[in-house]
Amino acid sequence: MAMNIMSTTGCLLEMCDERFELEDYQGGVPRWCTGCGDNAILAAAQRLCRDEGLRPEKTVFVSGIGCSSRFPHYMKTYGFHGIHGRALPVAEGVKMARPELTVFVNTGDGDCCSIGAAHWIHAVRYNMNLTVFLHDNKIYGLTKKQASPTTPIGTKSNTTPRGSYLEALNPLTVTLGVQNVSFVAQAVDWIPEVLFDIVKAAYRHKGLSFIRIVQRCPEWLPDMFEPWMRDPDKVQLLHHDDGLQFSASLSRLYKNQLRHDPSDLNRAREIASSLEPIPVGILYRNPDVPCYEDLLRSDKLRTPELTRAVLDAEFDKYTIRPQGSEKMQA
Amino acid sequence: MDADTQAQVAFFLTGRRPSECLAAVDGLDLRPALFAGYRELTRLRYDFPLVLVGGRADGLFAQSLSGLVDGALETVAQGGEGERIRKHVLRLELEIRALAAAGVVKPFSALWDEAASRLTKTADKSFAEDLRRARAAIKFDGEVADCDTALPSRLLRHGWAAVQKQKAEAFHKDIGRLALKLSDILKADYERSDAGRSAKRLKAAVGASFGDTFDFDAMSRMLGKALPQDAFPPSRRKRICDLLDVFGRQQFFPALDAGTKPTAAKPYSFLFESCAEALQAFRDRMPMLIELVKAITVAELEIDGQYVESKHDALFEQFGANGLGQQDLARFPDYLVCVNAGQLQAVEQARLMEILSSSFPIKVLFQIDDILEAAPTGGSNLDTGVRTRQIANMAIGLNTVYVLQSSSSNLFRFRERVLRGLAYRGPALFSVFSGASAKASGLPPYLMAAAAMESRAFPAFSYDPSAGADWASRFFLEANSQPDLDWPVQSFAYENEEHQRVSEDIAFTLVDFIAGDRRYAAHFASVPRAKWNGSLIPVDESLTRERKSLPDKVPSLLMVDEGNVLHKVIVDEKLIGEARRCREMWHSLQELGGIHNSHAEKLLARERSAWEERMRQEVEAHAAQAAVVSAASAAPAAPEAASPPVEQEPERSADEAYIETPRCSTCDECTQVNKKMFAYDKNKQAYIADINAGTYAQLVEAAENCQVAVIHPGKPRNPNEPGLEELLKRAEPFL
């Protein structure tokens, strides 16, 4: 007798569940430049919400500052357009207080890898159940072309008129080097089919899912991605029985494919280091890393009495008593 | 046939016992030879007594005294003092075992202290210290239970209570959460109401420190204007209040504040000693249970903001009309009924079958104290547990009942199966032989129970419908000793008349088991030593013989008297017939357990003969082939494995305009050019919605602007469009 069958009550309730369409998740009209890669990420996120039946009022998109961080405005869900570099701590706070919500984070290469770098490292280590989109267009776009940590060496920008001096930071290898890392993937905005598959796998992973999305900026770096766009062999698709599997039509176009086991961390680090070709797929996944919110979860009900008692105990630590009152008491 | 053999055969056939050749066994105080070593159980280390550990609903809910002591010794009996500590602690264990056997009912810690105080009076100082250290290493405590008449019900009740405690905790956690969230909804509504935003209320919320700083009347007026328009529907308020009321009234679990709130409803009892009463209680309480399950479900929807009256009102109106499913019932207490087979009347028996045929979560302990009672019909067969064993077999036939049959001596080994049965979602039957009838024969119940299981009179097995879909997963018979044999065989050593050690293998049969019961003494006759001859053969051997003429061999068994002197006892044909019947029943169980399965063996024999035939033909074919020298054609190659179907792309002509939609990155470039010509599909990816809605120039422009170059403009449809020549040139890279 199968014991995992759904109860009749459960079936009846599910029958009444609301079904959503893509339009139910579409917020304001995007103000991104025409041709911007952010549009592809938005389409993938909206499709995910629809396909997974995420209830808009139980879904939150949290962002920092930058082009990418306008994302929550375009989703008809809850959103928090935060402050520069602090998308992750805000999202962690939301998840901690309301663990039943589905929380996504949209952050850019400047937001995450520069001013928010410390938060990024610790968010990976905390491994809270969040899906993080790193929109990496390798430039500060909203402020009109300044070099970001991921800008390739030699790129001329308003802050580096003679070309940038430093090697670009690789967000994948950094993330894969942090303790407790549990999901790292790389996508490119111009292969929407794979982008969607990765977003779906990331959402279904329990823990912090970090997706770096290489995203075109036609406005400020129109030629930067041309070589990859023109030559499909410059993209290497990662496939595995436990990872992604690609359709035949996609495989006809993208012939450069590599079988990679997402549970192999060392190999993931090796592949992540490759700048040419760009690896696309799931680099690493470990479902056994515990989530911080689960480790701290208490069975105690948060009743008003409990909240008051804890607060009182805290306030008592700082109570200022009139001088000499202790003596008097003694 | 000599006169002695003749007398023995006559006894075998008729039960007549001529006094000059055979002696009665009454008064000899004989017991089966294999029992010789178990005269004083308290001197032995075995599974009993048990410590029924409180608060555990896992395999540690019952632990053996020896196991606890061994665990402690592993920790403390180390180094040079190890041996001394071991000796002292084992001495104490012996004392505790003796106390438990004497009927002292106390918790383990109290029994330990009592035994220790008895022994330390005469012992040296190190003794008390060793005991103290060992005691500190034992982290468990609970009632001590020996293997006696009360054991089955004590163990079952103990395990059942642990499972129910777990359920109660989970229930209170759930209900507490739901009640808190529901109260929060009502509280939030109050805060939004006029009363909640009154000046007085606002002042109270700010507190005394800054009470004079604000103008609360003004604040109240201002906040009043900001009250949301969508008022809280009164029907929702009533629904939530009703739910809280149902939670407060429930009697299935004791209320958490029952101690401080004398008005709290008295919780139901789920322990019964009658199947009829348990069944009646289950039915009487069903409406309340449906109400509670419904309230919990509605509450979950309410706190999630999902309750929609237009949809859910009708759905919940008929809620539970067909009763509740096992999953809904699983979170509520199970009923435990303890009945004794000896006192079971016809009505009760009918109710028991009703329970077992239902899907209700009612667990029944069916305790059997005597499996050798006389048959009520007085027929030619002895009863030997057939009537009582039928219950377990019938329950298995129902397919959805968790069935466990075991002697009480084996219950400790079956502890996890007992728990599994108690946690099972449907009805469960625990058929347990306590061995209590043995007292009349001067045997301890443990020995009688163990012998019943060993002799196949009361085999142990379990049937768990939740373990899988087939018998191999559900049925477990391996707990019986040497399950692949008809009778378990043990080595038995004794000293012969020449004071030499002799060892022989003895099968322990049903007859050996019955021989330990004084009520059946008439079926046995002791053969004086002088008359031991070659016509005496072991019972198991006699069972393998089929009698076709006058028997010349008589089944006999070895027994010992009080002084452990060996006797040979012959047995009459009636008991041999019983043993045969018992073996038949054991064979049926073996088949269910996959041992000597006749279907499998038949199949195996058929396959083997087919294989042998194939081999024979192959050998012949090879021989024939070798004879034909020119037959050298290669065998046809095996057909290639079918290749997976390849997705076919639609054939496109270069003249046709199209978009590779799956590759579109939703960048808005084309839709900006012409919203009617280009549109997004359900996945927000572009396609040509209407080729006639724009010009060829727009198609070419969109192809040029497309970030991922997935727009193919094809050939112009209007040959009169201006600038076609240039447009065709621009379109070339995208065709």
Interface residues (C-beta under 8 A of the other chain):
Chain A: M1 M3 I5 M6 S7 T8 T9 G10 L12 L13 C16 L22 P30 T34 G35 C36 G37 N39 A40 L42 A43 Q46 R47 E57 D189 W190 I191 P192 E193 R216 P218 M229 S247 A248 S249 L250 L253 D299 L301 R302 T303
Chain B: K173 G176 R177 L180 V293 T297 L301 G305 V308 K311 H312 L315 F319 G325 Q327 D328 T400 R425 P465 S466 V646 E647 E649 P662 R663 C664 S665 T666 C667 D668 E669 Q672 K682 N683 K684 Q685 N705 Q707 V708 A709
